[in-house]
Amino acid sequence: MRIESFLKPVLVCALLGLISSSATAYAATPTVDALGSAVRQDLAPALRTFLALSFLSFIPIVLIGMTSFTRIIVVLALLRHALGIPQTPPNSVLITLAMFLTLFSMGPVVDKVYADSINPYMTEQIGAGVAIERASDPIREFMVRQTRESDLLAVLEMARVPPPKSMQDIRFTHLAAAFLLSELKTAFQIGFVIFLPFLLIDLVVAAILMALGMIMLPPTTISLPLKILLFVLIDGWVLVSRTLLGSFWT
């Protein structure tokens, strides 16, 4: 696999950090030569590299507030608690899995941003302002698809701004806040559905132990192995991963 495939998500996140910080203030209008084949860059290569490395610090904000990471990691954390083993798998494993699932779910968006924005900018075909404008459209489209109208209206009400006439008129900060609220709500809905079968196992085990008079035996001692066995038999991790990815593609 080419190293470009590993750098692509990092470059996209860096550019999104540029968008979220409203860095278009320093972007000048690009100029085209007489043949129309070259675009003069508005920043020196060294300055562009410095800014790109600086905006890498925005990656955590972008990852949480503008991608599918929040929904995935919350569902995986709820699944871990539903199994009754809140420390297994460890956080590092869940975060790594969530990042890969985020990359899969955001694959079309990442490819479009890289092809339309980052790659032309790196090859000096467009300027920074055009690159940011092109990169914001796929991200905005993804976030709008996953955002509930009620959450967006609630954010606009909290921000004390009138409802926009179109989606393009929504500020990125308002859309990101509404998107994050929608992701949390969806994640808890999925987590509730995941909790139900494991809760049923706990209730059945507790009722059986109570009927047998074994009130001193903690129900989790019996129910935990049963829940793990059931989860393994149904290939739970694959099932949950497919469900999470399907929730973004539908």
Buried (B, 14 or more C-beta within 10 A) or exposed (E): EEEEEEEBBEBBBBBBBBBBBEBBEEBEEBEEEEEEEEBEBBBEEEEBEEBBEBBBEBBEBBBBBBBBBBBBBBBBBBBBEBBBEEEEBEEEEBBEBBBEBBBBBBEEBBEBBBEBBBBBBBEBBBBBBBBBBBBBBBBBEBBBEBBBEEBBEBBBEEEEEEEBEEEEEBBBEBBBBBBBBBBBBBBBEBBEEBBEBBBEBBEBBBEEBEEEEEEEEEBEEBBBEBBBEBBEEEEBBEEBBEEBBEBBEE
